[in-house]
Amino acid sequence: MNIQNLIRPTIKALKPYSSARDEFQGNSDDMVFLDANENPFENGVNRYPDPQQRSVKSLLSEIKGIPQKNILLGNGSDEVLDLIYRTFCEPNQDNIITLPPTYGMYSVLANINAIAIKSVELDAGFQPKVDEILNIANSNSKLLFLCSPNNPTGNSFEAKSIEKLIKNFKGIVIIDEAYIDFSNNESWVSRLDEFPNLIVTQTLSKAYGMAGIRLGICYASEEIISVLNRIKPPYNVNELTQQKAILQLKDYDLTQQQVLSILKEREALITNLQTVSFISKIYPTDANFVLAKVDDATKRYNQLIDKGIVIRNRTTQPGCENCLRFTVGTSEENSLLIDSLKSIS
Ligand SMILES: *Cc1c(COP(=O)(O)O)cnc(C)c1O
């Protein structure tokens, strides 16, 4: 598969902006920087941030076992996904494939970028209909989004389905692994070398507890990373975000402890949800949330709001009629949720 043929001609021809911090990349400690028109008085953020976020990438590289050259960071996964669209999808010409019910940003970004959307709904077990997906794809289908574990359903897609899609889809396959740290399944990042058309995205927003700093991660071949690098805004990850990410990634034990405690809470929450009279089904989950079917989702949603608890009503999503999505909170928050559910039964 030739990735170059998938890249938009405009992007291939582009000469990237070269920032001051891009041009000089030496050992910086005893240098005098008079190149970027910054204010020279130190306050911790008076300098432009590292455009390649090398310290953050080096920690991620260690944790995930992936070389830095295969990593690109963005202002949240949302920026990473947008860069992918702008690299591969020609407006008013190309299309992408999504598998509803799934994460809403894939279609929002398609709409913003004037890219058509082909959708193939997941089957009754929320698994991809592999043959249908491959059949609906045409020569303008540039991106296929697989969200696994999937939001809002919580389940992971079967590995053999994912593999068949990567091998047979003639565009780029993006596996969105925002929730991978809550799952027992292995990340697909370990298989990047096998598949030149594979991009894996992750984020610090969920398991790492840093939704507020906006840091999304993209893992792909060096070839794909280098083209995404050509179009990313030079200073897309700000200095405060980089500093905070470094501190948190250095304390990876803490993240692992928190994930374990969220998983324990998730099991307790599922057990307790099973005793709520109007919940008829709880779907299997590999994420830090639980999807459940109730008698009347909108009524229950509003009743919980009145009790001061905000959850997500997913009833309008395909295959999710009368479904509510509950994020796993602290032990106290989960107890409050269960108490409130029982009081409205
Ligand atoms: C929460 C979430 C993300 C994270 O997006 P960020 O922009 O990194 O916060 C990505 N994908 C899915 C499916 C999500 O649910």
The ligand as a Gaussian input file, in Angstrom:
#p B3LYP/6-31G(d) Opt

LIG

0 1
 C      -12.985000      11.261000      25.318000
 C      -12.651000      10.732000      23.981000
 C      -11.542000      11.208000      23.273000
 C      -10.654000      12.231000      23.889000
 O      -10.581000      13.382000      23.196000
 P       -9.577000      14.517000      23.706000
 O       -9.746000      15.550000      22.649000
 O       -8.195000      13.913000      23.686000
 O       -9.985000      14.923000      25.068000
 C      -11.252000      10.656000      22.049000
 N      -12.011000       9.676000      21.526000
 C      -13.062000       9.186000      22.187000
 C      -13.832000       8.073000      21.608000
 C      -13.423000       9.708000      23.420000
 O      -14.512000       9.225000      24.055000

